[in-house]
Amino acid sequence: MNFKSALLSLNKLEAIEIFHNFERDKLEQDFIEDIMVPILEEVGDGWKNGEVSLAQIYICGSICEEIVNIIYKPIEMTNEAKSKIAIVTLDDYHSLGKKIVYSVLRTNKIDVLDFGAALSVDEVIRLIIENNIEILIISALMYPSALRVKEFRKRLIDSNMDIKIVVGGAPFRLDDALWKSVNADAMGDAPMDTVNVIKEMRGLAL
Amino acid sequence: MMNEMTSMQRVGTALSHKEADRVPLFLLFSFYGARELNMSIEEYFQNPENIVTAQLKLKEKYSNDCLYSFFYAAVEMEAFGGKTIFHKEAPPVAGKPVINNVEDIKNLEVPDVYDSPSLKKVLTTIKMLKEQSNGDTPVISVVMSPFSLPIMQMGFEKYLDLLINDKENFELLIKKNEEFCISWANAQLDAGATFIVYFDPMSSTTIIPKDLFMTTGYEISKRIFPRINGPIVTHFASGRSYSIVDEVIDTGASGIVASFDDDFGLIKEKTKGKITLAGNLNLISMLNSSDKEIEKNIRDLIQIAASDGGFIITDAHGEIPWQVPERVLLEISENIKKWGSYPIKG
């Protein structure tokens, strides 16, 4: 069984075993670059065309994040956090999508702060200021939560705050014009799309 | 063109895989009723009379072929001791999970539906809808599948972890949920529901791979459907189902609601003559559609799926979003009358 098939068959033990076997012979960072990241791209494409399910994406992301955490220490939510990128859901308790995107970002060595789920616009603005955030990823499952992004953008403008907003989740997939109408800067259809958007926003320095 | 049927006749004919006077329309209005009555969503759901008033008004306004007794998914969580959070202009959602660890599964008691104030309100609503419809309109009621209910009971992440890593406690939870689901479905049928919509997004291949569905959602449906005393329509809340249609047919369901992510034509081929197909409106994408776009959407659906009956037009999500303007709903209704009368024009 190879790493991809272990992930897609939800076989965490096998996937971690394959990583440990790789680790013995090569640099563990190469596992991320040469194995995990390309597989996440393929899995993301599979998700978009209906061949891969949400549970498989979740397990893929979760296992890859676990492996990344073996290699890199996870970032913590403190004032000393270096990351200028955060992820959140607005007034929406559904956090699985956020979790998946977080895992895939971490797998791609992008540090991101997890602000949590179901925060109000006020709470998020406070956290953005406290943590000096430049890019905010907003995940939504409910359509009204997606609409909340527009209100959020207005509050940013009123406060003279210029940050990038990247959105994703079911409402944005159902209506592919929605991300523009809520004044987001970009949308990620699959987790790796969000990675590529973030990389583009931050330049090739990432 | 035949004389206009009642909604009950129209739906019954469609479910028999015959052509009625026109294609039936199911606009599944839940919290949207509060918008119709100009009240807050929380206030709306306090009194069954509000739901009944709204359902009858909306049926008349949009030539809807059903009355929908569904409140919100979290009403089942209230029976388990959970709370519901009401937002403005959004569906009510479940509050904190009632299951936080394995001990909670072991200690979980199956609620008696007749002891739950929230569920009793739904039952009262069904009785009133049946009385006031004079038997002319089907009353549709909803249950969450035992396989999908844990998404609210535990939160999605913890539930996936349980499903994948803890077979023993997963099966224990499912067993308890099955007992609840059967009793809740039968209570609603006893109160006057015409058929039950079995909400099972967890089984869709959007959420889990087919091979996992075959040992979970599929087995659960096969176990419990024979114990539910009325017709069942399986609904995946816009999740994909093409690759599991044959299995849904095998469960004995009378109908299946498709996703707009599936090829509707291919699903019609699989369902024709075997199970009624419902779908495939995406009202979120239609929010800002022009009248012409709506007309094309409806015509296309009818061309694909209406011949030989066995087809009902509905929104694939399971409830009409608050933001859908009256104009869109009226256009849908009018175009079904224009293009959906049998025999279907080419």
HADDOCK unambig.tbl for C-alpha pairs under 7 A between the chains (distance, minus, plus):
assign (segid A and resid 50 and name CA) (segid B and resid 206 and name CA) 6.88 0.50 0.50
assign (segid A and resid 53 and name CA) (segid B and resid 205 and name CA) 5.95 0.50 0.50
assign (segid A and resid 53 and name CA) (segid B and resid 206 and name CA) 4.85 0.50 0.50
assign (segid A and resid 53 and name CA) (segid B and resid 207 and name CA) 4.98 0.50 0.50
assign (segid A and resid 53 and name CA) (segid B and resid 208 and name CA) 5.14 0.50 0.50
assign (segid A and resid 53 and name CA) (segid B and resid 209 and name CA) 5.71 0.50 0.50
assign (segid A and resid 54 and name CA) (segid B and resid 206 and name CA) 6.04 0.50 0.50
assign (segid A and resid 54 and name CA) (segid B and resid 207 and name CA) 4.59 0.50 0.50
assign (segid A and resid 54 and name CA) (segid B and resid 208 and name CA) 6.32 0.50 0.50
assign (segid A and resid 55 and name CA) (segid B and resid 207 and name CA) 5.66 0.50 0.50
assign (segid A and resid 55 and name CA) (segid B and resid 208 and name CA) 5.32 0.50 0.50
assign (segid A and resid 96 and name CA) (segid B and resid 156 and name CA) 6.46 0.50 0.50
assign (segid A and resid 96 and name CA) (segid B and resid 157 and name CA) 6.09 0.50 0.50
assign (segid A and resid 144 and name CA) (segid B and resid 90 and name CA) 5.90 0.50 0.50
assign (segid A and resid 174 and name CA) (segid B and resid 284 and name CA) 6.74 0.50 0.50
assign (segid A and resid 174 and name CA) (segid B and resid 285 and name CA) 6.19 0.50 0.50
assign (segid A and resid 175 and name CA) (segid B and resid 284 and name CA) 6.52 0.50 0.50
assign (segid A and resid 175 and name CA) (segid B and resid 285 and name CA) 4.81 0.50 0.50
